[in-house]
Amino acid sequence: MGNYIDTDRFQKSVGLEDLVYEQDQMRVSTDRYTSTAFQQCERDNIWMKTWQVVCRADEIASPGDWKEYRLFDQSYLVVHGSDGVFRGFVNACTHRGNPLCEGKGHATTFVCPFHRWTFNLDGQLRAVARPDLVGPIDKSELGLVEVSVDTWAGFVFLNPDANARPLAEYLGKEIIDYLEPYKLEEMVPAGMDVIEELECNWKVVIDAFQEGYHIQGVHPQMGHVISVDPSEERYNFIGDHHLVVSPFKVIFEGVTLEQQVEALRLRLPATYHGAAEILPHFEKLLDDYIDTDGKITLPEGVTLHTLLQGATRKTMTLKGLDVSGLSDEQLSDHYGWFLFPNFFFSVRAGEGTLIVPTPHPGGDPNRCIWHVTRLVWLPPEQREAARAELVEVEEPGTYPYFEVLQQDYDQVTRVQRGLRNSGLKYMTLVREEAAVAKFHREVDKYIKCGAG
């Protein structure tokens, strides 16, 4: 997948000009999106061995709360224990393998509906029905099969491998420290929390959110407020994971400042959820630079970009939220975090959109399930009122996403249709798609069967 320069230290961001690769190695075989054999390799070598997000911790907030997590034909239980510890188990009774639960709920014990064996929340076998029919057994040897579960930043993660290295080690200290000032653990789903089936491979979704090259084709309205100047994008490759930073600013050319501001007022809400709150403060800051004739004159060092940053900081501070640990760039720019294998989080101060695609449980590589959540950082007294209910879309294509996400939703299914053409053996990446190439290199690292 190319000879990329990985940085050993997170703070060493690199630009496209620093990335070294050979163009003929920027090819990605199309069969990895459609092949059942390749998907089986992914199942065995990626999904059964990596940390993946299950839910927000507050979704199973109380001791006794539990949630089922399905992965291909596998089923796991994630449980909030009576001791406050989150644990994970294979969702199968150790007697005859019957599933214990489905969906989510609350329990003090797990009782198998087949023969009524009972398990504690910590997975230990508590009791069996009709001991006279069971005979002598060692209950300590018949507890539920445990898998690795851990929490970070308000998320619950699961790894099917019971011997997996700790989640904190998998993520790395630099990622954990860098994201800490965003207060992700205090965010709640607000406005959108949706699970839906898509007619595309899970990697098509990941690819789509790793580059900005498609903006002019898919999101033309964003071309004036998201910089796609490759000289300004910064890349941070951190082990299996990466971060791409793209400046979020007005980049109109050949028009007056007054015209730029008017366009900003019209277009910013379509690309930036928090714009409704921020724009009034932006207008107040802008007033200082508008004369009686309505002409805008900005002094050196002041731009519409810096005014948006100032308005964002003021908005958050007035809400009682501490953003002192965030830089001006973190208040405005697009920070696209990707945690391998399937966690994409576009975050700014106070909000973020999380997109998590997983393989379809039916095993069709041309389909997947995505979970899209808008997370918002609010004062404690506002969180419960703002919390969005989870929507599980029964009829694909009927949920009304916001404009930009709807455009991506429509495009990923089109991509899959093209990739299914047997005459197309590979797709070719271009320079701006460095993060896409990085992702596929990580896939290659995990896949050991040599397919694709």
Steps between C-alpha positions, in 0.01 A plus 500: 500500500795736478796610709348754734694694755342410833578741780630356822375799692148625466591868497695453177217568259590458136363647181443332166838623383662294778331174404709272282330234289518339161196565286480146367459379857195723553274230366231329704355174373124524450443142614562604859162678484304213344680173577355266761844340537664833575229583750564170676865600532392833647270321742773271629793744496345841568159479661577213736822667618443877525325741732169630366244737648176346629311795646523804722553413864191693602290267282563233762551744783362306797621175657303221338464674164612289207522521121549237231774561242480305177797447271439282193346182647648569844307639795642657816355646818639821645394536862523774759587294807362547848852605601501774236734313264409455133551142379444307180398139440422268215120501483460128547416281798790271588257209539360456148592828329161667505513884464420671828375838378411703193501877455551691824351510846551482874547195720627389839599162357502330160269201477527266201149446362586144389585320826487790748867514590565831679811719473609799706578831333871417534443190289529241775256210499269561795253214489357222288139384483429151631843423644379144549492461120829678441724304731829621645657795316765760577321835464829686498588331171171579329481878506429701186786528250656843548621741231690825546297813581627843601390863498650824374362853453147389579508210252483127573733291284512124448769272364399135434852398597499434876879549499498831314744768607333774709289755313714788628808335353321434170395865469823644634568773752536774239149447363347478847678815620422698185128429509460550876428880483199438273324334798359222285381314809264790575345504152154357433324392180295799387307552180604172338570146616424265212573140403429406140586232248700618199547335162877524508805342656604647836832615353323716241364704791843530659658603167240772445578677827877490465538755223372842395565454130132413441370830635470669160309202361282394793484810723534804272346723768794419729767607255485857625531425871729198518855545381615220272834662434738204539771730627283572807389148587699327771538126555583318820558125469496344845545126496184340361315831522519844342377858505447738208460870573341727239455874560137605525480845352346715234708473183301699249717662239426810297214619718475769765506435872137605513411231246706244689315573823162472331596165348632387835168578666316296240733201469659448839192340662498229231849386592541592867239385754590761759469792259159607634652571841827642375382736225341758737833536684681511167276789393575692820875459452466602136311819592825654623634496144194628311468872424179697465482416129515127571855459373714243683866576566701238684837597650809287461471177700119500495315281250155351475666178615637658820166668566326161479754361744440787742125462469528128569711555811258763627198280434649208692626715787162666550347154531736428788718259304876516544672514160828636630673175410405532131697699245336752268533249216320234703212742542436524129694264279401155379676236711428162347606225739513141383554223753552166329302309393176700469477802732481831313440814703486850354534725802504870581467672833165408648383254237592216272353252256586135561469253213550131573442249215507126575473200269149377434409217741358303208848466353444684170815708429291738288304615803577648839340667799592853593438677826509880475484717810528870554662553841465835675674639806245677716478626858395215733150636560424500124623155402201280571253735334717509187566127482384344173329163493666229293326456165533161330392562142275220379468619140840610367501837332217652699695675777560874429869567567634854495604621156869407493452159657211423268728569206757256639227244569388512138854483366631196688235273352584629152867419561417143596304450179804608302740281696291193426585523130720197432696685233635750753785322675628782717438862589780757491554748780636850448730712710229665711366157600799422719282407797303254288827333403609497864176324598545230238859449603375425851247255354787334312701477821224307675396282209723195493340298224647709219169570327455826313 
